[in-house]
Amino acid sequence: MILKWNEMGQENGRLENFHDIMDHSPDDPDYNWYHDNIGPKWCYFEEYDLDQIICTSAWGWPDKGFAWLINQLRKDDPFLLARATYEDEAPNFYGVAGWGPKGFEDYYIDIREGIDFMRAEHKSFDMIYEHLPKTEDEEWSEGFQENMWEAINTHQDILWDNDCRDDVELDSDKLYDQDGYPKHNENPWWGE
């Protein structure tokens, strides 16, 4: 699907704006259209291939746009399992979201919650533990700023592995019969 979208007549051969992949997008979408259909007031692609899409957006992650995209992809694979991670540039927040046969989940983390988690689960966060601010008012040290993205990515992986994935993925014994064939009567449930 991404390769098909890549051939949509962009002058540079690459998609630029999220709305470019949406058939129902107006030629020049305004703020309200973006808010209603993609989420943030604008969103563009930095990179994409068959396995991942990297976007930059304003004031939030493109949750509605990704919900639309996942719904397009699940027309070909109703048991699709998809994951999105997102981070604010400050970062004020970050998170991981997942879509699967059991539905949709979004694990949004305020940076203060994240710091508390990193402190409590310090064995997974050696790279940043000694640099964590002790209070909310304490300025972030250079060591914290240098290591925070690695720590955030680690926390996103933990959230996916320990929580989000189980919330959206069906157990394989529900998807396949004892001979390994897909069960045709198993219908995934999807939310937006």
PLY file of the C-alpha trace (Angstrom):
ply
format ascii 1.0
element vertex 192
property float x
property float y
property float z
element edge 191
property int vertex1
property int vertex2
end_header
0.00 0.00 0.00
2.82 2.42 0.86
4.47 1.67 -2.48
1.16 2.40 -4.23
0.89 5.70 -2.36
4.47 6.49 -3.31
3.44 6.47 -6.97
0.64 9.01 -6.51
2.25 11.68 -8.68
4.31 13.62 -6.19
6.90 15.65 -8.11
9.77 14.31 -6.01
8.47 10.73 -6.03
7.82 10.77 -2.30
4.77 11.51 -0.22
5.10 14.60 1.91
1.93 15.32 3.86
-0.20 12.77 5.67
-3.31 13.92 3.82
-1.69 12.94 0.50
-2.49 9.26 1.14
-6.15 9.90 1.96
-8.64 9.65 -0.91
-11.15 11.81 0.95
-8.72 14.69 1.52
-9.45 18.06 -0.06
-6.71 19.55 -2.25
-5.82 22.12 0.37
-7.02 20.89 3.78
-7.47 23.46 6.51
-6.87 23.28 10.26
-10.36 21.91 10.99
-10.07 19.14 8.39
-6.67 18.10 9.76
-8.00 18.11 13.32
-11.05 16.02 12.38
-9.25 13.53 10.13
-5.62 13.30 11.23
-5.45 14.77 14.74
-2.82 17.52 14.85
-3.05 20.73 12.81
-0.44 19.40 10.35
1.59 16.23 9.82
4.23 15.30 7.26
6.23 12.18 6.50
9.95 12.15 7.21
10.57 8.55 6.22
8.54 5.51 5.32
8.95 2.02 3.95
7.05 -1.26 4.13
7.75 -1.64 7.86
7.48 1.82 9.37
6.33 5.39 8.95
8.06 8.28 10.66
6.06 11.53 10.85
6.47 14.95 12.37
3.34 16.74 13.54
2.23 19.69 15.61
1.02 19.47 19.21
0.18 15.78 19.23
0.52 12.53 17.37
-1.65 11.78 14.31
-3.93 9.33 16.12
-6.92 9.77 13.80
-4.73 9.54 10.73
-3.14 6.33 11.95
-6.54 4.88 12.83
-7.63 5.56 9.25
-4.39 4.06 7.88
-4.69 0.92 10.02
-8.30 0.48 8.92
-7.16 0.64 5.28
-4.44 -1.95 5.90
-6.72 -4.31 7.80
-8.94 -4.64 4.74
-6.19 -6.96 3.48
-5.33 -8.42 6.89
-8.13 -8.28 9.48
-5.77 -9.69 12.13
-3.13 -7.02 11.55
-1.10 -6.07 14.61
0.22 -2.49 14.45
2.21 -0.34 16.85
2.83 3.41 16.94
5.23 5.20 19.24
5.21 8.95 19.68
7.18 11.59 21.55
6.72 15.30 22.11
9.80 17.30 21.15
10.20 18.87 24.62
9.34 16.05 25.71
6.20 16.82 27.71
4.69 13.44 26.84
5.30 10.24 24.94
3.56 6.94 24.47
2.81 3.80 22.55
-0.43 2.82 20.84
-1.48 -0.49 19.39
-4.15 -1.85 17.08
-5.05 -5.51 16.84
-7.92 -7.96 16.64
-8.95 -7.14 20.23
-9.12 -3.41 19.61
-7.09 -0.24 20.17
-5.09 0.96 23.17
-3.09 4.13 23.73
-0.60 4.34 26.60
-0.01 8.08 26.94
2.71 9.01 29.46
3.26 12.46 30.92
7.01 13.06 31.27
6.69 13.27 35.08
4.97 9.86 35.14
7.77 8.57 32.93
10.47 9.88 35.24
8.72 8.25 38.22
8.57 4.95 36.31
12.25 5.19 35.35
13.14 5.81 38.98
11.04 2.86 40.21
12.29 0.48 37.50
15.89 1.69 37.63
17.40 -1.65 36.49
16.00 -1.04 33.00
17.16 2.57 32.97
20.86 2.48 33.89
21.58 4.93 31.08
19.65 7.70 32.81
19.03 6.70 36.42
21.78 8.81 37.97
20.63 11.84 35.95
16.93 11.76 36.86
15.71 15.00 38.45
14.93 14.62 42.15
12.04 17.12 42.15
9.64 18.60 39.59
11.33 21.99 39.89
14.86 20.70 39.35
16.29 21.61 35.95
17.16 18.72 33.69
20.86 18.05 33.74
22.94 17.63 30.62
23.21 13.89 31.38
19.41 13.61 31.54
18.96 15.44 28.24
21.62 13.31 26.53
20.01 10.05 27.63
16.29 10.83 27.77
15.43 9.65 24.22
17.04 6.26 24.80
15.18 6.00 28.12
11.88 7.01 26.50
12.36 4.40 23.75
13.11 1.78 26.41
9.94 2.74 28.32
7.88 2.55 25.10
9.24 -0.95 24.46
8.37 -1.98 28.02
4.84 -0.58 27.67
4.35 -2.47 24.39
5.81 -5.75 25.63
4.15 -5.78 29.05
0.80 -4.07 28.47
-0.31 -2.70 25.11
0.42 -5.74 22.93
-1.55 -8.08 25.19
-4.47 -5.63 25.13
-4.80 -5.73 21.33
-3.44 -9.09 20.13
-5.39 -12.33 20.09
-3.69 -15.41 21.43
-2.43 -17.56 18.57
-4.64 -20.47 19.71
-7.66 -18.24 18.98
-6.39 -17.36 15.49
-5.36 -20.81 14.28
-6.72 -24.32 14.65
-4.64 -27.27 15.88
-3.36 -27.89 12.33
-2.15 -24.29 11.94
-4.93 -23.11 9.63
-6.64 -19.74 10.26
-10.00 -19.98 11.96
-12.40 -18.33 9.55
-15.11 -17.72 12.12
-12.87 -15.56 14.32
-13.77 -11.92 13.72
-11.47 -9.21 15.04
-12.96 -6.26 16.90
-11.62 -2.83 16.06
-12.16 0.51 17.66
-11.00 3.89 16.47
0 1
1 2
2 3
3 4
4 5
5 6
6 7
7 8
8 9
9 10
10 11
11 12
12 13
13 14
14 15
15 16
16 17
17 18
18 19
19 20
20 21
21 22
22 23
23 24
24 25
25 26
26 27
27 28
28 29
29 30
30 31
31 32
32 33
33 34
34 35
35 36
36 37
37 38
38 39
39 40
40 41
41 42
42 43
43 44
44 45
45 46
46 47
47 48
48 49
49 50
50 51
51 52
52 53
53 54
54 55
55 56
56 57
57 58
58 59
59 60
60 61
61 62
62 63
63 64
64 65
65 66
66 67
67 68
68 69
69 70
70 71
71 72
72 73
73 74
74 75
75 76
76 77
77 78
78 79
79 80
80 81
81 82
82 83
83 84
84 85
85 86
86 87
87 88
88 89
89 90
90 91
91 92
92 93
93 94
94 95
95 96
96 97
97 98
98 99
99 100
100 101
101 102
102 103
103 104
104 105
105 106
106 107
107 108
108 109
109 110
110 111
111 112
112 113
113 114
114 115
115 116
116 117
117 118
118 119
119 120
120 121
121 122
122 123
123 124
124 125
125 126
126 127
127 128
128 129
129 130
130 131
131 132
132 133
133 134
134 135
135 136
136 137
137 138
138 139
139 140
140 141
141 142
142 143
143 144
144 145
145 146
146 147
147 148
148 149
149 150
150 151
151 152
152 153
153 154
154 155
155 156
156 157
157 158
158 159
159 160
160 161
161 162
162 163
163 164
164 165
165 166
166 167
167 168
168 169
169 170
170 171
171 172
172 173
173 174
174 175
175 176
176 177
177 178
178 179
179 180
180 181
181 182
182 183
183 184
184 185
185 186
186 187
187 188
188 189
189 190
190 191
